[in-house]
Amino acid sequence: MAVAKQKKGLFSFDLETGLAIALLILMLVAPLILTDFRLNLMGRFLALAIVALGIDLIWGYTGLLSLGHGVFFTLGGYALGMHLKLIQIPPDAAVKLPEFMGLYGVTELPWFWQPFFSLPFTFIAIMAIPAIAGGILGYLVFRNRIRGVYFSILTQAATIVFFNFFNGQQKLINGTNGLTNFGEFLGAQVTQAGPQRVAYGVTVVLLIVAYGLCRLLVAGRFGRLLIAIRDDEARLRFTGYDPTGFKVLVFAVSAALAGVAGALFTIQSGIVSPKSMDIAFSIEMVIWVAVGGRGTLLGAIIGALLVNYAKSLLSEQLPEVWLFFQGALFLGVVMALPAGLVGTLKTEGMMLLRRLRGQGPIPLMTYPKIAQDPDIVAEREALEREDEA
């Protein structure tokens, strides 16, 4: 029995590719079939899927469970929100301040607000500020070889620090109320249906770019190093590699993706506040990835969409049930589908499909030369003949 060779390229056509194409078609068709309200919700959920991609990159591939990505998400949202507040100040205003600052007696625009008059600076800051914050935090943690549950606890502690700090800055960033009531952006009212559809399209494009970037990172040698860090970091160090730089880099990339997601979510929801720095929100992000299937990338997107749509529908019909459902969902996935939806489909699902077709089990492809060895093939054929007899 000949064993077919499988060419595993960057975007090889397999189950995951088929799901990706189906999801892309769904995203492209959505503006034609959904109402403006539902399309806006889907745009927000697609923005959240970008965060999930970043978490899957560091958790699914690198083994770093971050419970503080809400911080990076919110930093990106504030970067865009500050620009939106500044550009709606009338040109002839005597004092160029956001309206909330006047309520607290502020008479001069704080220095860190000044650069956000510039749109190019804002676009850079949306990615750079979360990436720098993530890089600094990652370096301080990883150089001391902190990992596992201690790393997760530290990210939670950082979230508490940022949350309390932003909540207390009433005069500078409107504190717990956050930034809202945005006006025009690029000459259009951000709350109108037309601009919201444009924002949806931009979100789809950036989600595809983010997916391509993550797929590129995990496909080559860099991806193999990330998996080595996840599976046996001590052994990787023994071979001569220093994992610190790789972990700092991937953590910064993940934070930058969260910042982009935060900006997209802000313009579609119309608000950014310290509430999104809450620990519960960061834990929700991890649940999306777990449900979809960590270490798959596409599963992170699907998990974010499914869980958030379930949250939206249940919150509309039975708001008191959602938290119980979320906990039950996470427990069910951990116990029944530890590989998540996509991970399970790629293993058990494909094995079931092959059995239904009478093709037998999936050939061993971890070491393809072994699977193609004539002695191995002959032994497998002999075993199959014994089973048939």
C-alpha positions, 0 to 999 in steps of 0.5 A: 500500500503506497503512502501518499506524500503530503506537502505541508506548505505555508497555506496547505489545503487541509481542513483548516484551510477549508474552514478559513475559506468558509469563514472568509466567505461568511465575513464577505457575505455578512454585510449583505444579509445582516442588519446594521446593528448585527453587522456592527456586532460582528465587526466588534467580534472580529476585532476581538478575534484579533486579540484571540490570535495574539493570545493563541500565538503566545499561549498555544504556540509558546506556552505563555498563558497571559491573563492581562491582555485587556491592558494592551487592548485598552491601550490601543483603544485609548490611542485612537480614542484620544485622537477622536476626542482631539479632532472634534474640538472646534478650530476656533475654540479658545482653549483646545481641550476635550470637553470633560477636562473643562469640567475638572478645571484643566486649563492646558492640554496635557503634554502626552495628548499633544502628539495625538493631533496627528493621525499618522502618529496615532496609527503608529501609537495604536501598535507601538504603545502596547508593543512597548508595554508588552516588551518591557513587561516581558523582558522584566519577567522573562530575563528572570526565567519566570514562567508557568503559573507565576507568569500568569499571576504577574500578568494579572497583577499588572492588570490590576495596577493599570486598571486602578491607575487609569480609573484614578485619572479623572482629569486626564483621561476621564477616569472610570467613565472613559472616552466616548461621544466621538464625532467625525473621523476622516470626514464622516460621523463614526456613529452612522451606518456608512462609516460603520460598514467601512469600519467593518471592512477595515476590521476584516482586512486587518484580521486577515493580515493578522492571521497571515502574520501569525501563520507566517511566524509559526510556519518556519524556524521561528515557529519551531523555536516557539513550540520548543519553548512551550514543550521543553524550554530547559532542553532548548537552553541546553542546545545553545538558544536563549529563549528570552529574546524570542519570548519578549518578541512574541509577547510584544507582537501579541500585545501589538495585535491586542492594541489594533483590536482595541482601536477597531473595537473602540471605533465600532463601539463608540467608547473606551474605558478602564472597564476593558482592563478588568481581569474578567475580560482578559480571562474571557479572551483565554476562554475564546482560544480554549473553545476554538482550539489553542495552537490552531490560530483559526480556532482562536478566531472561531472561538471568539466569534462563537463565544461572543455571539452566544454571549450577545444572544443569551444576554438579550434573552436571559441576561442572568444565565450568561455567566453560568453558561460561560463557566459551563462552556469552559469546563465542558471544553476542558473536560470533553474537548481539550483540543478545542473545536478546531483541534478536535476536528483536525484529529478525531474528526479526520480519523472518523472521516477516514474510517467512514471512507474505509481508508484506515487510520491516518498515516504517521506523518511526524517522520514521513520517511519512516512512514514510507519505509518499505519494511514499515509499509509491508508490516502495516499491510500484513497487520491489515490483512490479519485484521481482515482475516 
